[in-house]
Amino acid sequence: MTATDPELTALAQGWCALSLLHGRIEAHIERALQSKHRLSVREYSLLDVLSRQHDGDGGHLQMKQVADAVVLSQSATTRLVTRLEDRGLLERYLCPTDRRGIYTNVTEAGLALLEEARPTNDAALREALDEAAKNPDLEPLVRAVESLKTPAVQGHPSAVAS
């Protein structure tokens, strides 16, 4: 295949449409979360992922798992955790069985903010999808997103819940 093959051109156009849909959705949710809750999309995602941890086997996530779930590098995830810790929304503590491991938990204040922000996130997502569905190039992607019943990607916040 060459760069001018119709298959590659169609693939590139599909990727562009998917990127456009993602960008529009994320920007819409970001504006809603920032204006109503002073949370970014990444902060909301991190709180959501960490709120799904539990104390049983495999219940706590390593920072790499958290970074994968919120689609950030480990260093960016650490900075994000620090920002939310400074706001009193997260806390870190040493793993009781491995003193080298550090766990991060959502505080009561973090859980309260997450529950307050969840309807905003969900409504903004619905609004963004409805708006995108008006674009004939994005409508098939919107329908595909709406048809998903379970996360297809390992590390998605819902996929890490046990």
TORGU-389695 format. One record per residue: z, y, x of N, C-alpha, C in turn; residue in one letter. Coordinates in steps of 0.02 Angstrom, whole numbers, padded with zeros to 5 digits, always signed. Atoms other than C-alpha are relative to their C-alpha. Layout:
<rs>
ZYXZYXZYXa...
</rs>
This chain:
<rs>
+00000-00059+00042+00000+00000+00000+00000+00062+00044m-00001-00064-00034-00034+00175+00055+00036+00051-00044t-00037-00052+00036+00052+00335+00004-00038+00026-00061a+00038-00025+00057-00088+00373-00118-00012-00054-00053t+00008+00053+00049-00081+00206-00210+00030+00021-00067d-00026-00019+00066-00059+00230-00399+00069-00029-00013p-00067+00029+00010+00092+00112-00397+00054+00043+00031e-00049-00042-00034+00182+00219-00270+00007+00067-00033l-00003-00065+00034+00136+00379-00360+00041-00006-00064t-00039+00011+00062+00204+00309-00524+00073-00011+00016a-00069+00012-00021+00360+00249-00434+00034+00065+00019l-00027-00064-00020+00386+00420-00357+00012+00045-00060a-00009-00040+00061+00362+00504-00526+00060-00024-00040q-00058+00028+00035+00488+00386-00604+00065+00020+00034g-00060-00020-00037+00613+00423-00466+00015+00074-00011w-00009-00072+00013+00586+00611-00490+00030+00011-00069c-00026-00007+00069+00617+00593-00677+00074-00021-00002a-00070+00023-00001+00777+00493-00645+00045+00050+00036l-00038-00051-00036+00837+00622-00518+00010+00062-00043s-00005-00058+00044+00800+00762-00640+00051-00012-00055l-00047+00016+00053+00895+00675-00780+00072+00001+00027l-00066+00001-00030+01044+00643-00666+00025+00071+00014h-00020-00068-00017+01047+00822-00604+00018+00041-00061g-00014-00038+00061+01039+00896-00778+00066-00022-00032r-00062+00026+00031+01177+00783-00844+00060+00022+00041i-00057-00018-00042+01291+00813-00695+00015+00074-00004e-00011-00073+00004+01266+01002-00702+00032+00020-00067a-00027-00015+00066+01303+01006-00889+00074-00020-00004h-00069+00024+00001+01461+00902-00871+00044+00043+00046i-00037-00042-00048+01515+01004-00719+00021+00066-00032e-00015-00065+00032+01504+01168-00816+00055-00009-00053r-00049+00011+00053+01603+01096-00962+00069-00016+00029a-00064+00018-00030+01740+01018-00854+00032+00059+00037l-00027-00057-00037+01757+01172-00744+00027+00053-00048q-00021-00055+00044+01767+01295-00888+00061-00017-00041s-00056+00019+00044+01891+01196-00993+00060-00029+00037k-00055+00037-00032+01994+01099-00866+00008+00014+00075h-00001-00013-00072+01961+01170-00691-00007-00063+00041r+00015+00062-00035+01895+01000-00638-00074-00004+00015l+00070+00015-00015+01734+00955-00550-00016-00070-00026s+00021+00067+00020+01634+00802-00598+00030-00052+00048v-00027+00047-00049+01691+00718-00436+00075-00009-00008r-00073+00004+00011+01874+00760-00469+00015-00042-00062e-00009+00040+00061+01861+00691-00645-00013-00074+00015y+00017+00069-00016+01776+00533-00579+00054-00033+00041s-00052+00027-00042+01909+00509-00447+00063-00015-00041l-00058+00012+00044+02050+00528-00574-00012-00061-00044l+00018+00056+00044+01960+00407-00689+00004-00067+00037d-00001+00061-00040+01934+00276-00553+00071-00021+00016v-00068+00016-00021+02112+00286-00490+00046-00016-00059l-00042+00014+00059+02186+00284-00666-00008-00072-00023s+00013+00069+00021+02112+00110-00689+00032-00052+00046r-00034+00046-00044+02212+00034-00546+00059-00032-00037q-00060+00032+00027+02354-00085-00583+00037-00032+00058h-00043+00026-00054+02495-00167-00485-00012-00073+00015d+00012+00071-00013+02429-00346-00495-00045-00011+00059g+00045+00016-00055+02321-00437-00369-00065+00039-00005d+00062-00039-00001+02174-00329-00318+00003+00063-00041g-00007-00057+00044+02243-00188-00422-00008+00068+00032g+00007-00064-00035+02238-00053-00290-00064+00000+00040h+00064-00006-00034+02076+00008-00217+00008+00028+00069l+00003-00028-00066+02042+00038-00035-00041+00064-00004q+00036-00064+00002+01974+00211+00006-00075-00011+00000m+00072+00013+00001+01802+00135+00039-00023-00016-00070k+00018+00016+00069+01800+00063-00137+00000+00062-00043q-00004-00062+00038+01854+00230-00208-00060+00044+00017v+00057-00041-00021+01721+00321-00105-00065-00025-00031a+00060+00028+00031+01587+00202-00167-00002+00015-00075d-00002-00010+00072+01644+00224-00347-00016+00072-00019a+00013-00070+00016+01635+00414-00340-00060+00027+00038v+00062-00016-00035+01478+00413-00231+00009+00057+00050v-00014-00048-00054+01550+00509-00084+00014-00039+00064l-00019+00031-00063+01578+00473+00099+00076-00008-00001s-00072+00009-00004+01752+00414+00148+00035+00065+00018q-00033-00063-00020+01790+00581+00232+00000+00050-00058s+00002-00044+00058+01734+00679+00078+00049-00022-00053a-00048+00027+00048+01838+00564-00032+00071+00018+00021t-00067-00018-00025+01990+00594+00079+00015+00073-00013t-00010-00071+00014+01966+00782+00064+00011+00012-00075r-00008-00006+00073+01948+00764-00125+00070-00023-00021l-00067+00025+00015+02108+00660-00134+00052+00052+00021v-00047-00051-00024+02198+00793-00031+00003+00060-00047t+00002-00057+00047+02140+00933-00148+00038-00017-00064r-00033+00019+00063+02200+00838-00302+00074-00013+00012l-00070+00010-00017+02362+00790-00214+00035+00068+00004e-00028-00068-00005+02392+00975-00175+00011+00031-00069d-00007-00025+00069+02371+01011-00362+00050-00041-00039r-00050+00042+00034+02501+00877-00405-00030-00051-00046g+00033+00047+00045+02372+00764-00489-00003-00070+00029l+00000+00065-00035+02378+00623-00360+00058-00002+00048l-00050+00009-00053+02506+00551-00241-00020-00060+00042e+00015+00055-00047+02488+00440-00088+00065-00032+00022r-00058+00034-00028+02608+00309-00025-00023-00060+00040y+00017+00057-00042+02611+00169+00103+00001-00064-00040l+00002+00066+00030+02562-00005+00049+00063-00038+00019c-00062+00034-00016+02723-00106+00036-00009-00063+00044p+00012+00062-00038+02644-00261+00117-00039+00012+00064t+00039-00015-00059+02534-00177+00248+00010+00074+00016d-00018-00069-00015+02606-00020+00326-00058+00043+00023r+00059-00039-00020+02433+00031+00385-00038+00025-00061r+00037-00018+00061+02367+00041+00206+00033+00057-00038g-00026-00055+00040+02386+00196+00100-00031-00006-00069i+00023+00001+00069+02373+00191-00089+00001+00071-00028y+00002-00063+00035+02331+00336-00201+00007-00014-00074t-00010+00008+00072+02396+00345-00379-00006+00066-00035n+00002-00059+00043+02368+00467-00519+00070+00014-00025v-00065-00019+00025+02525+00563-00564-00002+00007-00076t-00002-00012+00073+02583+00592-00743-00040+00062-00018e+00040-00061+00012+02507+00767-00732-00074-00016+00004a+00070+00020-00008+02344+00690-00672-00025-00040-00060g+00019+00040+00059+02342+00564-00814-00007+00044-00062l+00003-00045+00058+02378+00701-00941-00065+00042+00003a+00061-00039-00006+02235+00808-00873-00062-00043-00012l+00056+00045+00011+02118+00659-00871-00010-00013-00074l+00006+00013+00072+02156+00619-01053-00022+00062-00038e+00021-00063+00031+02134+00802-01099-00075+00012+00013e+00069-00013-00020+01967+00809-01006-00049-00052-00024a+00045+00054+00020+01896+00643-01066-00045+00019-00059r+00044-00019+00055+01833+00710-01234-00052+00053+00021p+00047-00051-00025+01753+00859-01144-00056-00034+00039t+00049+00038-00039+01666+00741-01022-00048-00037-00046n+00041+00040+00046+01605+00628-01162-00046+00044-00042d+00041-00045+00041+01544+00772-01271-00055+00032+00042a+00051-00030-00043+01454+00855-01125-00054-00050+00019a+00049+00053-00014+01371+00690-01081-00046-00009-00059l+00041+00008+00060+01311+00669-01260-00047+00058-00009r+00042-00059+00007+01247+00848-01266-00058-00001+00051e+00051+00002-00053+01155+00828-01100-00053-00053-00015a+00048+00053+00017+01075+00665-01155-00044+00021-00059l+00038-00022+00058+01023+00738-01323-00052+00052+00020d+00047-00052-00023+00944+00888-01237-00056-00031+00042e+00051+00032-00043+00855+00779-01108-00048-00042-00041a+00043+00043+00042+00787+00665-01246-00056+00040-00032a+00053-00042+00028+00684+00813-01308-00060+00005+00048k+00053-00002-00050+00582+00803-01147-00034-00069+00000n+00035+00065+00003+00448+00666-01166+00003-00040+00065p-00004+00036-00063+00460+00624-00981+00068-00031+00012d-00069+00025-00009+00648+00597-00990+00024-00045-00056l-00023+00038+00059+00663+00520-01163+00006-00075+00012e-00009+00072-00013+00630+00340-01105+00061-00015+00044p-00059+00010-00042+00765+00358-00972+00064+00009-00040l-00059-00011+00043+00888+00427-01099+00012-00062-00042v-00008+00061+00042+00855+00277-01212+00026-00058+00043r-00024+00053-00044+00881+00161-01064+00074+00008+00015a-00071-00012-00013+01048+00243-01023+00041-00017-00062v-00036+00013+00062+01101+00232-01205+00005-00074-00015e+00000+00072+00016+01058+00047-01211+00046-00040+00046s-00043+00036-00047+01171+00001-01064+00068-00013-00033l-00064+00018+00030+01324-00092-01124+00054-00010+00053k-00046+00009-00055+01405-00131-00956-00029+00031+00062t+00026-00031-00061+01392-00047-00787-00042-00049+00039p+00045+00042-00039+01248-00114-00687+00013+00008+00075a-00011-00015-00070+01312-00042-00524+00071-00018+00020v-00066+00016-00027+01455-00117-00425+00032+00065+00025q-00034-00060-00023+01585+00017-00393+00001+00056-00051g-00004-00050+00055+01553+00114-00554+00071+00000-00025h-00069-00003+00023+01720+00175-00622+00018-00054-00050p-00016+00053+00049+01711+00053-00768-00003-00069+00031s+00007+00065-00031+01662-00089-00653+00061-00018+00041a-00058+00015-00041+01820-00074-00548+00062-00013-00042v-00057+00014+00043+01934-00090-00698+00009-00075-00007a-00013+00071+00008+02018-00258-00715+00038-00013-00064s
</rs>
